[in-house]
Amino acid sequence: MIPYGKHHIEEDDIAAVVDVLRSGLLTQGPAVESFERAVAEYVGVKHAVAVSSGTAALHLAALAAGVGPGTTLITSPITFVASANAGLYAGGKVAFADIDPDSINMSPAALEASLGANPDTKAIVPVHFAGLPCDMPAIKSLADKAGAVVIEDAAHALGATYPDGTRVGCCGHSLMTIFSFHPVKAIAAGEGGMVTTNDDAVYRRLIRLRSHGINKLDDPLLLKDQAYADGIQNPWYYEMQELGFHYRITDIQCALGLSQFGKLDAFLDRRRALVRRYDAAFGGNVHCRPAQICGRDASAHHLYVLRVRFDDLATTRSAFMASLRAQGVGSQVHYIPVPSHPVYRALGADPAACPNATSYYSQALSIPLFVDLTDAEQRHVIETITNLVKPK
Ligand SMILES: *Cc1c(COP(=O)(O)O)cnc(C)c1O
């Protein structure tokens, strides 16, 4: 069975992990900072904070953005649930801004309407869907007008570029950007995530929150009588200055992440070559067409999504997926609109308020796209799908 996505591990990745195991420092060692520095330099940002998952990165980013009770976080309905959940974790409310039907990214017009309906919005979380960068200048200017902060969910978009040539993660149009290093994403750390920012105060807050809220760097100590004796800091002393979390990532994970990161450009080249062939195969098909067609050179191509007219083909998506599976082709749906989930329904979310997301969801199908997908396997995927959508 050809899966829809899969990581790619080589012997030098394994050696990098083994080296850490022999080094004596499994966590809180030098691999964490090496990984952070490498990503920060590549994307062109001042600070990077590695954490235990992309979800943890979103949670800390929401807190650092000031999301809390009485405030709202707005995200896209077509994303993984974690983008929205960050708002709830931080104690805030969550609202949605519908997608643009051509990019499958948050529509600036829909964001403007959602900001109007939610004047207490503190954070906007655009998601670079499948690796295609959102219209950041438009989103940033709406955020500025509303007094809200932008957190880019770039879990799909490591290696993607904006139209001005800068890289996703540089935070030119946002306060923070988050990445994920789950094995299905661009590079694997096992589990892992990162927040990037150019803001020094946000950086300090993130590294405190990552480790229980305990003072870090040269944070001033708050309780001088406990901290000092005769003007000298007590050698055992530390302070938990706010309620933080244990969201640290290990050196084992960062060694793997760093080794994989060295191959990112080669991974992206392979993904782009596969995408060009899928685009050529499905571009003119009336029953199944690529969901995104713009920005092909800019996207990091995390997913390849088709929009299939299951109704016109007198089939269901479930039957279609079963036929693919019977011929060894895995597929998946990205994503069930987040407001459709029971937790969000119970909070009053209405999926019908995002008609473009609803329509997209009814047709979406992700087909295999990963570095190790061979040319022969891809030909089999194309042939199998082309036969299934042929008029009978
Ligand atoms: C994978 C993903 C996340 C969460 O990342 P984890 O590392 O799995 O916690 C968040 N947002 C999007 C869009 C994702 O695809």
The ligand as an ORCA input file, in Angstrom:
! r2SCAN-3c Opt
* xyz 0 1
  C       0.670     18.808     12.122
  C      -0.015     20.114     12.321
  C      -0.020     20.779     13.556
  C       0.437     20.142     14.836
  O       1.727     19.696     14.822
  P       2.173     18.474     15.804
  O       3.658     18.522     15.709
  O       1.570     17.234     15.246
  O       1.675     18.794     17.157
  C      -0.579     22.045     13.613
  N      -1.106     22.628     12.536
  C      -1.144     22.011     11.335
  C      -1.739     22.730     10.170
  C      -0.615     20.736     11.195
  O      -0.681     20.113     10.019
*
